[in-house]
Amino acid sequence: ALSLANVWVDRQTGRGTGMTPPTEAQPNLRVTSMAELVALHRAER
């Protein structure tokens, strides 16, 4: 493992994984949209 921080933009919130197979990966941060990610990033400055 490279120990890189990662974000999951979960656009399918509450609707399962769609065509993407389930994964065991654990993100450092989970958001539901890119707008939410941008807002969190701006708030940290």
Buried (B, 14 or more C-beta within 10 A) or exposed (E): EEEEEEBBBBEEEEEEEEEEEEEEEEEEEBBBEEEBBEEEEEEEE
